[in-house]
Amino acid sequence: MTHTLKLTHLFLLFLFLIPTIILAQNVDPRPRQTINVYLDCRGCSSSFIRSEINYVNFVRDQEVAEVHLLVTLQQTGSGGWEHTLNFMAPGHSPDEDHTIVFISPQSDTNDMMRRRLVEHVELGLIHFLTDRGVFSDLKVNFTGTISEDEEVVEINDPWNSWTFEIGLSTSFSGEQSRDNFWLGGNLDARRITNDWKLDFSYRQNYDRRTFRNEEDNGSTSTDIFTTENQNFTGLIAKSMGDHWTVGGYTRVRSSTQNNIDLSIGATPSIEYSLFPYNEFNQREVTLRYGLLGSHYNYSETTILNVDEEFLWRNELNFRADFTQPWGGVYGWADAGAYMHDLSKNRVNMGFRVNMRIMKGLSVFFSGRYSLINDQISLAAGELTEEERLLNLKQQATSYNYGGSIGFEFNFGSIYNNVVNSRF
């Protein structure tokens, strides 16, 4: 009986506290002192921004935001990052919206880059704080110099806008019965200007898997399986205005997995952009056509009884990418067919969607599908069990697919200003 009374008292106390808890959650601690900002940071350190800027109210709900800050990043030709900050005021005149663009050079460390970002976010938010109480506590410090006699100095770049990158990495793992060793390297050279884009890239990887088997007589047998791939691609593109680009690719490849000892090809191409290229941060729709001519040397005789050949191939590529306050949509499709036999063709397509459905609810899903009828490099003969299970050689298929789907639902306090890094 006593235990039942205690539970009853606790239940009544809980019912008494519910209205107080709900009322406390609905109280705006700073109703007009500052602004509510919804930070939509795609590729940057959002937690660092919130921790450094403590005089605005960062909220998790887009509907209660007075300012929607959309941050997007794009890599520059010199290896740095171009940041585009779109400050939007939902429900207000578009004249109040503005954009800030700045570049963090490749020499910047991650800390330097994120501090530059914070500085520019603060500059962009000043416009929206002029009628708030916090505005009188802000100060502006100018750290540069102004000289009326200063002349424009022509930049002397001994590298002529070329940038280079060399990389090497390895990984290894093992246990009593097996080991795995992987080695990869890359070499990149690029030169990107408003009129030209030159990009050359070399990739190489080596994968060795070792298996040890205990025999009945106490001896140990060892099986070693290796795959090796090398790829070189070169791109030369010339801008022909806001919507057109002409150029071409060069491709050199070898792959033990795909039965290619050496293939060399070139692809003259032309590309059309539905929107001006400088709008890529928010919307991009492009269509590219190319004609690939390649010479193939195969490691083993193919299923078509060929050891080497020269082929022409049509290639058509479509890309669409939209980045908006409600989310983003990206879609792509590639189609290609060999001109000597159009039945030898392939179509790849895919999409990715991130979308805010309603207050607190967002969904994301992606998918890809390929129709495959052009596996001309398949080696003749049957695959061994090891080659099949370890994917040491390309296997015949008429399609492949993949996808993902998920959702996020947030509720509770709309304020999200505190960053706690403990544990």
Secondary structure, 3 states (H helix, E strand, C coil): CHHHHHHHHHHHHHHHHHHHHHHHHCCCCCCCCCCEEEEEEECCCHHHHHHHCCCCEEECCHHHCCEEEEEEEEECCCCCEEEEEEEECCCCCHHHCEEEEEEECCCCCHHHHHHHHHHHHHHHHHHHCCCCHHHHHCCCCCCCCCCCCCCCCCCCCCCCCEEEEEEEEEEEEECCCEEEEEEEEEEEEEEECCCEEEEEEEEEEEEEEEEEEECCCCCEEEEEEEEEEEEEEEEEEEECCCCEEEEEEEEEEEECCCCEEEEEEEEEEEEEECCCHHHCCCEEEEEEEEEEEEEEEECCCECCCCCEEEEEEEEEEEEEEEEECCEEEEEEEEEEEECCEEEEEEEEEEEEEEEEEECCEEEEEEEEEEEECCCCCCECCCCCHHHHHCCCCCCCCCEEEEEEEEEEECCCCCECCCCCCCC
